[in-house]
Amino acid sequence: MASPPPLPAAAVLLLLLTLSVLLPSPARSSTIGVEYISRLLEIQERERAPPSVQVAAARGVLRRLLPSHSSAFELRIVSKEQCGGVACFIINNHPSFGRRNGPEILISGVTGVEVLAGLHWYLKYWCGSHISWDKTGGAQLNSVPKLGSFPRVRDTGVVVRRPVPWNYYQNAVTSSYSFAWWDWKRWEKEIDWMALQGINLPLAFTGQEAIWQKVFQRFNITSALDDFFGGPAFLAWSRMGNLHRWGGPLPQSWFDQQLILQKRILARMYELGMTPVLPAFSGNVPAVLRNIFPSAKIQQLGNWFSVKNDYRWCCTYLLDATDPLFVEIGKAFMEQQIREYGITGHIYNCDTFDENTPPVDDPEYISSLGAAIYKGMQTGDGDAVWLMQGWLFSYDPFWRPAQMKALLHSVPLGSLVVLDLFAEVKPIWTTSEQFYGVPYIWKVGVGMSMEGIEQNPVVYDLMSEMAFRHNKVDAKAWIDLYSARRYGKSVALIQEAWNILYHTVYNCTDGAYDKNRDVIVAFPDVDPFSILGLPKAYSNGQLASRRAVLVENSDSYDHPHLWYSTAEVIRALELFISGGDELAGSNTYSYDLVDLTRQALAKHANELFLKIIEAYQLNDAHGVVRHSQKFLDLVGDMDTLLASHEGFLLGPWMESAKQLAQDEEQQIQFEWNARTQITMWYDNTEEEASLLRDYGNKYWSGLLSDYYGPRAAIYFGYLIESLENGHGFNLKDWRREWIKLTNDWQKSRNLFPVEPIGNALNISRWLYDKYFRSPDVYDQ
């Protein structure tokens, strides 16, 4: 995705927590939509893995999660009839409860996913446990009782039904922002996490390049594919037809290993009763296809965010869906997938118009495009259902009501499902008469469509529950329970801190959304006089107002979004630190403490930056030097903080990229991909930065000290030079120098730690005292 994008990889998904309790109850909005997909649900139920396979797969997840307690649970698959005709899980006391070494809790479910969602529900609400990603603190299971003393549920058991059939997961770009370098070990953990969260409709995009390679070979295209696929960290945008070759070409070993990996991913998903969503043909084709089929209707698309319309990687080619070749290629791709994988869930994602505008806005033409796209799926799978991301309706003003209706109604009702994936900011269902009657996620499911994962565990914990909630959640009460579950005990100071976070950081209601544009990680590439305007009133030569106001300008300075009182969040940090001694050894607490300290310091850095600019505009060289040094010291201190937890390290991202390489040449290529995605992102010239620079920015130790800090130092150096020499800010030279820094950093091979260093509580306490307790923190 590009500007104005949904949330990026490093974004804080702050809005979802609030909106998840404000959106209409799925139970009240699902009755019409579900009937249109009932036939597909019946087919999927018939083709699901046998109960014995699902139980075995679920027990595997249980053993990996709780090896010492797995004997306490018996898991079973039951029919929908036992759940009142819908999917559910049932928690019962086991008939042998109380017998020595016997099972204590019986958990049943319609599929392996429901069984594991039930296990998670029991661990949360009877054992006070919490399950998160390793990088965000992992699982808190210390509160699980000893064998023989598991809490009993009521005698009649607990039945929790799904209000809607599907719980969707992922965005088309998550595969690059988060999954790019994953091996099977990491994927197995993710699938375990999905099942425990009740996710039954995940995207499954890994390895599709190998399928495309085989399909295009059938159309006499071989070596030309080197120019078609992007590099490993940019495959998502290559798949969507936004770019080609950038970061590539892909070595053959990549095709082979990713296809093997995809088969393991799909096998495990099917074993658990999930319905993985496979890709379908969107019309994106190699340029050479024009030579092989000169009469085919193939158009070259416009520039997608490259700096100078560089045809080496911009301006891809799209086969018109009305061309007979479209259906032929679409069918070949579907058949090749089914041949390779042996099974399908019959749901396919296709986003032909993702940030690509159709050439004609005539509704009849739009309808013919949609019909042809679906026909390409259906000829390969007669039971195919098209799953389409609704991002295009938010992104492109092309899609007015007539055009939307034409596309949405171009296929039989029930054969298309729309993901309203930007609904936390700009819900389309509210302005389109619920997608003009077409089933969509919230109507037939709930979902999470983040661009990147492994952050903000509180959001994912609550959002996953929405797949089993029939009524609005009392978020305040839920948060009180959450903090006790996450850390394994209730600490009054920590709970008070979470209450502050609940109504500040996690309560964005202004209709805007944060793209993580704090100055440290998204440094302004603008003239300092265009950043802010000085107040007119002065007092004794000093500013009458101590706080300048950031303003947008022609250089597109994307100022940080601030929707809460920083003083309140600093108070939450103080409480978090004060209660920390009671949570010594808690990895979940350490992660949250580092993240909260980082958040407070990032906003303080924004204030320091303003003081630097104010001093510059007042011709105060001493002030520029003094505040610049404070800013750079803060960056170094924050790097030390981030180094104390594995969830904030650059090293694992870099090393996982290199570990997938087969030789030194691939290591260099893969490392360049990994470094480029999180810095410049796309192409640049010597004097003009990428239009997507810093889009994938990260608060990672190593990245701050090795890249963000040196970049800021260059800018401050030019500020000081400007004042000393009495000339204006040399924007051109600054830009050349920081672009060179970035290009050199992308090609460098220096190593970064993969294990945390230091005690998070001690470091956070030190930084709080240094930056928020000292009396001169906000001095001029």
C-alpha positions in Angstrom: 0.0 0.0 0.0 1.1 3.6 -0.5 0.0 7.1 0.4 -2.5 7.6 1.9 -1.9 4.1 3.3 -3.5 1.9 5.9 -1.4 1.3 8.9 2.2 0.3 8.2 4.3 -2.5 9.6 5.4 -0.5 12.6 2.2 1.3 13.1 0.4 1.2 16.5 -3.1 -0.2 15.8 -4.5 2.1 18.4 -7.9 2.7 16.9 -9.1 -0.9 16.9 -9.4 -1.2 20.6 -12.0 1.6 20.7 -13.8 0.8 17.6 -14.1 -2.9 18.3 -16.5 -2.1 21.0 -18.4 0.6 19.0 -19.1 -1.3 15.8 -22.5 -3.0 15.5 -22.7 -6.4 17.1 -21.9 -9.1 14.5 -24.8 -11.1 15.7 -27.2 -8.3 14.8 -25.8 -7.7 11.3 -25.0 -11.2 10.1 -28.3 -12.9 9.4 -28.7 -11.7 5.8 -25.2 -12.2 4.7 -24.6 -15.7 6.0 -27.4 -17.2 4.0 -25.6 -16.3 0.8 -22.5 -18.2 1.8 -24.3 -21.2 3.3 -23.6 -23.4 0.3 -19.9 -22.7 0.6 -20.0 -23.4 4.3 -21.6 -26.8 3.7 -19.0 -27.7 1.1 -16.2 -26.7 3.4 -17.7 -28.7 6.2 -17.9 -31.8 4.0 -14.3 -31.4 2.8 -12.8 -30.7 6.2 -10.1 -33.0 7.7 -11.5 -36.0 9.6 -12.2 -35.3 13.3 -9.3 -37.6 14.4 -6.9 -35.5 12.3 -8.2 -32.2 13.8 -8.0 -33.5 17.3 -4.4 -34.7 16.7 -3.4 -31.4 15.3 -5.1 -29.5 18.2 -3.3 -31.8 20.7 0.0 -30.9 19.0 -0.8 -27.2 19.7 -1.6 -28.0 23.3 1.6 -29.9 23.8 3.7 -27.1 22.4 1.8 -24.5 24.6 1.5 -26.5 27.8 3.6 -29.6 27.7 3.5 -30.2 31.4 -0.3 -29.8 31.6 -1.5 -31.4 28.4 -2.8 -34.4 30.2 -5.3 -32.3 32.1 -7.3 -31.7 28.9 -9.4 -34.0 26.7 -10.2 -32.5 23.2 -13.1 -33.5 21.0 -14.7 -32.6 17.7 -18.5 -32.3 17.8 -21.1 -31.5 15.2 -22.8 -28.2 14.6 -26.1 -29.7 15.8 -24.6 -30.0 19.2 -23.9 -26.3 19.0 -27.3 -25.2 17.9 -26.5 -25.3 14.2 -23.5 -23.0 14.3 -19.8 -23.3 15.1 -19.0 -23.2 18.8 -16.8 -24.5 21.6 -18.0 -26.2 24.7 -16.1 -26.3 28.0 -17.1 -29.0 30.5 -15.7 -30.6 33.6 -14.3 -33.9 32.6 -16.3 -36.9 33.8 -13.1 -38.2 35.5 -12.5 -34.8 37.2 -10.9 -35.5 40.6 -9.4 -38.9 39.7 -5.6 -39.1 40.1 -3.7 -38.2 36.9 -7.0 -38.2 34.9 -8.2 -35.4 32.5 -9.8 -32.5 34.3 -11.3 -30.4 31.6 -13.1 -31.5 28.4 -13.1 -29.0 25.5 -15.2 -29.7 22.5 -15.6 -27.8 19.3 -16.9 -28.0 15.7 -13.3 -27.8 14.3 -9.8 -27.9 15.7 -9.8 -24.1 15.7 -12.9 -23.9 17.9 -11.4 -26.5 20.2 -8.2 -24.4 20.6 -10.2 -21.2 20.9 -12.1 -22.9 23.8 -8.8 -23.9 25.4 -7.6 -20.3 25.1 -10.9 -19.1 26.6 -10.6 -21.4 29.5 -7.0 -20.4 30.2 -7.9 -16.8 30.0 -11.0 -16.7 32.1 -10.5 -19.6 34.5 -6.7 -19.7 34.8 -5.9 -16.0 34.4 -3.5 -16.6 31.5 -2.5 -14.7 28.5 -1.1 -15.7 25.1 0.9 -13.4 22.9 3.6 -13.5 20.3 7.2 -14.3 21.5 8.3 -10.8 20.5 5.6 -9.1 22.6 6.3 -11.1 25.7 5.1 -14.6 24.8 2.6 -16.6 26.8 1.9 -15.9 30.5 1.1 -19.3 31.9 2.5 -19.1 35.4 -1.0 -18.6 36.7 -2.1 -22.0 35.4 -2.8 -24.2 38.5 -1.0 -27.4 39.2 -2.3 -30.7 37.8 -5.2 -31.9 39.9 -6.4 -28.4 40.9 -7.8 -27.0 37.7 -10.7 -24.6 38.2 -14.1 -26.2 37.6 -16.7 -24.6 35.3 -20.4 -24.8 36.0 -21.9 -28.3 36.0 -23.9 -27.6 32.8 -20.8 -26.5 31.0 -20.0 -23.4 29.0 -21.1 -23.0 25.4 -19.7 -20.1 23.3 -21.0 -19.8 19.8 -19.7 -17.9 16.9 -22.0 -15.0 15.9 -20.6 -15.1 12.4 -18.8 -18.0 10.6 -15.5 -16.4 9.8 -12.6 -14.9 11.7 -10.3 -13.4 9.0 -6.6 -12.6 9.4 -3.9 -10.7 7.5 -3.5 -8.0 4.9 -2.0 -8.7 1.5 1.2 -6.9 2.5 1.6 -8.6 5.9 3.4 -11.4 3.9 6.3 -8.9 3.2 6.3 -6.6 6.2 6.2 -9.4 8.8 6.5 -12.9 7.2 9.2 -12.3 4.6 11.9 -14.3 6.3 10.0 -16.9 8.2 10.9 -20.5 8.3 8.7 -23.4 9.3 9.6 -23.1 13.0 8.2 -19.5 13.0 5.2 -20.4 10.8 4.3 -23.3 13.1 4.1 -20.9 16.1 2.0 -18.4 14.1 -0.5 -21.1 13.1 -0.7 -22.2 16.7 -1.4 -18.6 17.7 -4.0 -18.2 14.9 -5.9 -21.3 16.1 -5.8 -20.3 19.8 -7.3 -16.9 18.7 -10.1 -18.6 16.8 -8.8 -17.5 13.4 -10.2 -19.8 10.7 -9.9 -17.7 7.5 -6.2 -16.7 7.1 -4.5 -15.5 3.9 -2.0 -18.1 2.6 0.2 -16.3 0.1 3.5 -18.0 0.6 5.2 -19.7 -2.3 2.8 -18.5 -5.1 5.8 -17.3 -7.2 6.6 -21.0 -7.7 3.1 -21.6 -9.0 3.4 -18.6 -11.3 6.7 -19.8 -12.6 5.2 -23.1 -13.6 2.1 -21.5 -15.1 4.0 -18.9 -17.2 6.2 -21.7 -18.5 3.1 -23.2 -20.0 2.7 -19.9 -21.9 6.4 -20.1 -23.1 7.8 -17.6 -20.6 10.9 -18.7 -18.7 13.9 -16.4 -18.2 11.9 -13.2 -18.6 10.5 -13.9 -15.2 13.7 -12.5 -13.7 12.3 -9.1 -14.5 8.8 -9.9 -13.2 9.1 -10.8 -9.6 10.3 -8.4 -6.9 12.8 -9.3 -4.2 11.8 -11.3 -1.1 10.9 -8.2 1.0 8.8 -6.7 -1.8 6.8 -9.6 -3.2 3.5 -8.3 -1.8 3.7 -5.2 -4.2 5.0 -7.3 -7.0 2.0 -9.6 -6.6 -0.4 -6.6 -6.7 1.2 -5.2 -9.9 2.6 -2.1 -8.2 6.2 -2.8 -9.1 8.5 -5.4 -10.7 12.0 -6.6 -10.2 12.7 -4.2 -7.3 15.0 -6.1 -4.9 15.1 -9.1 -7.3 15.6 -11.2 -9.2 14.5 -14.3 -7.2 16.9 -17.2 -7.2 15.5 -20.6 -8.1 16.2 -21.8 -4.5 13.7 -19.2 -3.3 11.0 -20.6 -5.5 11.7 -24.1 -4.4 12.0 -23.6 -0.7 8.9 -21.3 -0.5 6.8 -23.8 -2.3 7.8 -26.5 0.2 7.1 -24.2 3.1 3.7 -23.3 1.7 2.7 -27.0 1.5 3.6 -27.4 5.2 1.6 -24.3 6.1 -1.5 -25.4 4.2 -1.3 -28.9 5.5 -1.3 -27.7 9.1 -4.1 -25.2 8.5 -6.3 -27.9 6.9 -5.5 -30.3 9.8 -6.8 -27.7 12.2 -10.0 -27.1 10.3 -9.0 -23.7 8.9 -9.9 -22.3 5.5 -6.7 -20.8 4.0 -7.4 -18.1 1.4 -5.3 -18.7 -1.7 -4.4 -16.2 -4.3 -6.0 -15.9 -7.8 -5.0 -14.3 -11.0 -5.4 -10.5 -11.0 -4.2 -9.7 -14.5 -0.6 -8.8 -13.5 1.6 -10.2 -16.3 5.2 -10.1 -17.4 6.0 -7.6 -20.1 7.2 -10.3 -22.5 3.6 -11.6 -22.7 3.0 -8.8 -25.2 5.5 -10.4 -27.6 4.1 -13.9 -27.2 0.4 -12.8 -27.6 0.6 -9.5 -29.7 -3.1 -9.3 -30.1 -3.9 -9.6 -26.4 -5.3 -6.5 -24.7 -2.4 -5.7 -22.4 -1.9 -2.1 -21.0 1.0 -0.6 -19.2 0.0 0.9 -15.9 1.2 4.2 -14.6 4.0 5.0 -12.2 3.5 3.7 -8.7 5.6 5.9 -6.4 9.0 5.5 -8.2 10.9 8.8 -8.2 11.5 9.2 -11.9 9.1 6.8 -13.6 12.0 4.3 -13.7 10.8 1.5 -16.1 13.3 -0.9 -14.5 10.7 -1.5 -11.8 7.7 0.8 -12.3 4.8 0.8 -14.7 3.8 -2.9 -14.8 1.5 -4.6 -17.3 -2.1 -5.6 -16.8 -4.0 -8.1 -19.0 -7.5 -6.8 -19.6 -10.0 -9.1 -17.8 -12.2 -9.0 -20.9 -9.5 -10.6 -23.0 -10.0 -14.4 -23.5 -6.4 -15.0 -22.4 -7.3 -13.7 -18.9 -9.6 -16.6 -18.2 -7.1 -19.0 -19.7 -4.3 -17.9 -17.5 -6.6 -17.6 -14.5 -7.8 -21.2 -15.0 -4.2 -22.4 -15.4 -3.2 -20.8 -12.2 -6.1 -22.3 -10.2 -5.5 -25.7 -11.6 -1.8 -25.5 -10.9 -2.4 -24.6 -7.2 -4.9 -27.4 -6.7 -2.5 -29.8 -8.4 0.4 -28.7 -6.1 -1.6 -28.5 -2.9 -4.2 -31.3 -3.4 -7.0 -29.4 -1.7 -8.6 -26.0 -1.6 -11.0 -24.1 0.7 -12.6 -22.5 -2.4 -11.9 -18.9 -1.3 -9.5 -16.9 -3.3 -8.2 -13.4 -2.9 -7.9 -11.2 -6.0 -7.3 -7.4 -6.0 -7.0 -6.4 -9.6 -7.5 -2.7 -8.9 -5.4 -2.3 -5.8 -4.0 1.2 -6.2 -4.5 0.7 -10.0 -7.3 2.6 -11.6 -9.4 0.9 -14.3 -8.9 2.5 -17.7 -12.6 3.1 -18.3 -15.3 4.2 -15.7 -18.3 3.0 -17.7 -20.3 0.7 -15.3 -20.9 -1.9 -18.0 -17.2 -2.2 -18.6 -16.5 -2.4 -14.9 -19.1 -5.1 -14.6 -17.5 -7.1 -17.5 -14.2 -6.9 -15.8 -15.5 -8.3 -12.5 -17.4 -11.1 -14.3 -14.2 -12.1 -16.2 -12.1 -12.1 -13.1 -14.5 -14.4 -11.4 -14.8 -16.6 -14.4 -11.1 -17.1 -14.3 -11.5 -18.5 -10.8 -14.6 -20.5 -11.5 -13.2 -22.3 -14.5 -10.5 -23.6 -12.3 -12.7 -24.3 -9.3 -16.5 -24.5 -9.8 -17.1 -23.6 -6.2 -14.8 -20.6 -6.1 -15.6 -17.6 -4.0 -13.8 -14.3 -4.6 -12.5 -12.5 -1.5 -11.6 -8.9 -2.3 -9.9 -6.3 -0.2 -12.1 -3.2 0.0 -9.1 -0.9 0.2 -9.6 0.3 -3.4 -12.9 2.0 -2.4 -11.1 4.0 0.3 -8.0 4.8 -1.7 -9.3 5.8 -5.1 -12.0 8.4 -5.8 -12.7 6.6 -9.1 -15.0 4.3 -7.2 -18.3 6.2 -7.0 -21.6 4.4 -6.3 -22.3 3.4 -9.9 -18.8 1.9 -10.3 -18.9 0.2 -6.9 -22.2 -1.4 -7.7 -21.1 -2.5 -11.1 -18.1 -4.3 -9.6 -19.8 -5.7 -6.6 -22.8 -7.0 -8.6 -20.7 -8.4 -11.4 -20.8 -11.9 -9.9 -23.6 -14.0 -8.4 -24.6 -12.9 -4.9 -22.6 -15.0 -2.4 -19.7 -15.5 -4.8 -17.9 -12.3 -3.7 -17.0 -11.3 -0.1 -15.5 -7.9 0.6 -13.0 -7.1 3.4 -13.8 -3.7 4.8 -10.2 -3.5 5.9 -9.9 0.2 6.7 -13.1 0.2 8.8 -11.4 1.4 12.0 -10.8 4.7 10.2 -13.0 4.9 7.2 -15.7 2.2 7.1 -17.2 1.7 3.7 -20.1 -0.4 4.8 -21.7 2.6 6.4 -21.7 4.7 3.2 -22.4 2.0 0.6 -25.6 0.5 2.0 -23.5 -2.3 3.4 -21.7 -2.9 0.1 -25.0 -2.9 -1.7 -26.1 -6.2 -0.3 -22.8 -8.1 -0.9 -21.5 -10.2 2.0 -18.6 -8.5 3.8 -16.4 -8.8 6.9 -18.3 -7.7 9.5 -21.5 -9.1 8.1 -20.3 -12.7 7.6 -17.2 -12.5 9.8 -14.8 -10.4 11.8 -11.3 -9.7 10.9 -7.9 -8.1 11.4 -6.2 -6.7 8.4 -3.0 -5.1 9.8 0.0 -4.5 7.6 2.4 -5.8 10.2 2.1 -7.8 13.4 4.0 -8.4 16.6 3.0 -5.2 18.4 0.2 -4.0 20.6 -0.9 -7.4 22.0 -3.8 -5.8 23.8 -5.5 -5.0 20.5 -5.2 -8.5 19.1 -6.3 -10.1 22.3 -9.6 -8.1 22.3 -10.2 -8.2 18.5 -9.8 -12.0 18.5 -12.5 -12.3 21.1 -14.9 -10.4 18.9 -15.2 -13.6 16.8 -17.1 -15.1 19.8 -18.8 -12.0 21.3 -22.5 -11.4 20.7 -22.7 -8.1 22.5 -20.6 -5.0 22.9 -17.7 -5.3 25.3 -17.3 -3.3 28.4 -13.8 -2.2 27.5 -13.0 -0.7 30.8 -13.9 -3.9 32.7 -12.1 -5.9 30.1 -8.9 -3.9 30.5 -8.9 -4.4 34.2 -8.9 -8.2 33.7 -6.4 -7.9 30.9 -3.6 -6.4 32.9 -4.0 -9.2 35.6 -4.0 -11.9 32.9 -1.1 -10.5 31.0 1.3 -10.3 34.0 -0.1 -13.2 36.0 -1.2 -11.1 39.0 -3.1 -8.0 39.7 -1.0 -5.0 40.7 -2.9 -1.9 41.7 -0.4 0.6 40.3 -0.2 -1.3 37.0 -4.0 -1.5 36.7 -4.2 2.3 37.3 -1.6 2.8 34.6 -3.7 0.7 32.1 -6.7 2.7 33.0 -4.8 5.8 31.9 -3.6 4.1 28.7 -7.2 3.0 28.0 -8.5 6.5 27.8 -5.4 8.1 26.2 -3.1 6.1 23.9 -5.7 3.5 23.2 -8.6 5.9 22.6 -8.2 7.7 19.3 -11.5 9.1 18.3 -10.6 12.0 16.1 -11.0 10.2 12.8 -7.3 10.4 12.0 -4.8 7.5 12.1 -1.2 7.3 13.1 1.4 6.3 10.6 4.2 6.3 13.1 5.7 9.6 11.9 7.6 10.5 15.0 10.6 12.6 14.1 13.2 10.0 15.2 11.9 7.3 12.7 10.5 9.6 10.0 12.9 12.6 10.0 11.6 15.7 8.2 13.2 16.2 4.8 12.3 19.8 4.6 13.6 23.3 5.0 13.5 24.2 8.7 11.5 27.4 8.0 8.7 25.4 6.5 8.2 23.2 9.6 6.5 25.6 11.9 5.4 29.2 12.2 6.7 31.3 15.1 4.0 33.0 17.2 3.8 36.8 16.6 4.0 37.8 20.3 7.4 38.0 22.0 8.2 38.8 25.6 11.7 40.1 26.3 13.0 38.6 23.2 11.6 35.2 24.1 8.7 33.3 22.6 5.5 34.1 24.3 4.4 30.5 23.6 6.7 27.7 24.7 5.2 25.2 22.3 5.3 25.7 18.5 2.7 24.2 16.3 3.7 21.9 13.5 2.1 22.7 10.1 2.0 20.9 6.9 3.8 22.4 4.0 4.6 22.0 0.3 7.5 19.7 1.2 4.9 17.2 2.6 6.2 17.2 6.1 4.0 14.5 7.7 3.8 15.7 11.2 3.2 13.3 14.1 -0.3 12.6 15.1 -1.0 13.3 18.8 -4.4 12.7 20.2 -3.8 12.4 23.9 -2.2 14.2 26.8 1.5 13.3 27.0 1.5 14.3 30.7 -1.1 11.6 31.4 0.9 9.0 29.6 4.1 10.0 31.5 2.0 9.5 34.7 1.1 6.0 33.4 4.8 5.3 32.9 5.6 6.4 36.4 3.0 4.0 37.7 4.3 1.2 35.5 7.8 1.7 36.8 6.6 2.0 40.5 4.7 -1.3 40.2 7.5 -3.1 38.4 9.2 -4.7 41.4 6.1 -6.9 41.9 6.5 -8.2 38.4 10.2 -9.0 38.3 10.9 -11.7 35.7 7.7 -11.1 33.7 8.5 -11.0 30.1 5.1 -9.6 29.2 5.6 -6.8 31.7 9.1 -6.1 30.3 7.8 -5.7 26.8 5.0 -3.4 27.8 7.3 -1.3 30.0 9.8 -0.9 27.1 7.1 0.0 24.7 5.5 2.5 27.0 8.9 4.1 27.8 9.6 4.2 24.1 6.3 5.9 23.4 6.9 8.6 26.0 10.4 9.2 24.8 9.4 9.4 21.2 6.9 12.2 21.9 9.5 14.0 24.0 11.9 13.8 21.0 9.3 15.5 18.9 9.2 18.3 21.5 13.0 18.6 21.5 13.0 18.8 17.7 10.6 21.7 17.9 12.9 23.5 20.3 15.8 23.0 17.8 13.8 24.5 15.0 12.6 27.4 17.3 16.2 28.1 18.2 17.3 28.0 14.6 14.5 30.4 13.5 15.6 32.8 16.4 19.2 32.6 15.1 20.2 31.0 18.4 23.2 28.8 17.5 23.8 27.9 21.1 20.2 26.7 21.5 20.5 24.6 18.3 23.7 23.0 19.6 22.3 22.4 23.0 19.0 20.9 22.0 20.5 18.9 19.1 22.8 17.2 21.5 19.9 16.4 23.8 18.0 14.9 20.9 21.0 12.7 19.8 21.5 11.7 23.4 17.9 10.6 23.6 18.2 8.6 20.5 21.2 6.8 22.0 19.4 6.2 25.3 16.3 4.9 23.5 18.5 2.5 21.6 19.8 1.2 25.0 16.2 0.8 26.2 15.1 -1.1 23.1 18.1 -3.4 23.3 16.7 -4.8 26.6 13.9 -6.7 25.0 13.9 -9.2 22.1 10.8 -7.6 20.6 12.7 -4.4 19.7 15.9 -5.7 18.1 17.1 -5.2 14.5 19.3 -8.2 14.6 16.7 -11.0 14.3 15.2 -9.4 11.2 18.6 -9.2 9.6 19.7 -12.6 10.6 16.5 -14.3 9.6 16.9 -12.8 6.1 20.4 -14.1 5.7 19.5 -17.6 7.1 17.3 -18.2 4.1 20.1 -17.6 1.7 21.9 -20.4 0.0 25.2 -18.7 -0.7 27.1 -15.4 -0.2 25.5 -13.7 -3.2 22.0 -14.4 -1.9 23.0 -13.2 1.6 24.0 -9.9 0.2 20.7 -9.6 -1.8 18.5 -10.7 1.0 20.2 -8.4 3.5 19.8 -5.5 1.1 16.1 -6.3 0.9 15.7 -6.4 4.6 17.6 -3.1 5.1 15.9 -1.3 2.3 12.3 -2.1 3.3 12.7 -0.5 6.7 14.5 2.6 5.5 14.3 4.1 1.9 11.8 1.4 0.9 11.9 2.2 -2.8 14.1 3.9 -5.4 15.8 7.3 -5.1 18.2 9.5 -7.0 21.2 11.3 -5.5 19.1 14.4 -4.7 15.6 13.0 -4.4 14.6 10.5 -1.7 12.1 7.7 -2.2 8.5 8.8 -2.1 7.9 5.9 0.4 10.9 6.6 2.6 10.5 5.6 6.2 7.1 4.0 5.5 8.3 0.7 7.1 10.1 2.4 9.9 10.8 0.5 13.1 11.8 1.4 16.7 14.5 -1.3 16.8 17.7 -1.2 18.7 20.5 -1.0 16.2 18.4 0.9 13.7 18.4 4.0 16.0 22.1 4.0 16.8 23.3 2.9 13.4 20.9 4.9 11.1 18.3 7.2 12.6 20.8 8.9 15.0 23.4 9.6 12.3 20.7 10.9 9.9 19.5 13.4 12.5 23.1 14.4 13.2 23.6 15.3 9.6 20.5 17.6 9.6 21.5 19.3 12.8 25.0 19.8 11.4 23.5 21.7 8.4 21.4 23.8 10.8 24.5 24.9 12.7 26.5 25.5 9.6 23.7 27.7 8.2 23.8 29.9 11.4 27.6 30.0 11.5 28.0 31.1 7.9 24.9 33.3 7.8 23.3 31.6 4.8 20.0 29.7 4.4 19.7 26.0 5.1 21.3 24.0 2.4 18.4 21.6 1.7 20.0 20.2 -1.4 23.3 19.2 0.3 21.5 17.8 3.3 19.4 15.7 1.1 22.4 14.4 -0.9 24.2 13.5 2.3 21.4 11.7 4.0 20.4 9.8 0.9 24.1 8.7 0.6 24.0 7.6 4.2 20.9 5.5 3.5 22.3 4.0 0.3 25.5 3.1 2.1 23.6 1.6 5.0 21.5 -0.5 2.8 24.6 -2.1 1.3 26.5 -2.4 4.6 27.0 -5.8 6.2 27.6 -5.0 9.9 26.1 -7.3 12.5 23.5 -6.5 15.2 22.8 -8.4 18.4 20.0 -11.0 18.3 19.7 -11.3 22.1 18.5 -8.6 24.5 21.0 -6.8 26.8 20.3 -5.1 30.1 17.4 -5.0 32.6 14.3 -3.3 31.2 13.0 -2.0 34.5 16.3 -0.5 35.6 16.8 1.2 32.2 13.3 2.5 32.1 13.6 3.8 35.7 16.9 5.6 34.7 15.3 7.1 31.6 12.2 8.3 33.5 14.4 10.0 36.0 16.6 11.6 33.3 13.9 12.8 31.0 10.7 13.3 33.0 11.7 13.8 36.6 14.5 16.4 36.1 13.4 20.0 36.5 15.1 21.2 33.3 13.4 18.7 30.9 11.3 21.4 29.2 13.7 24.3 29.7 14.2 26.7 26.8 
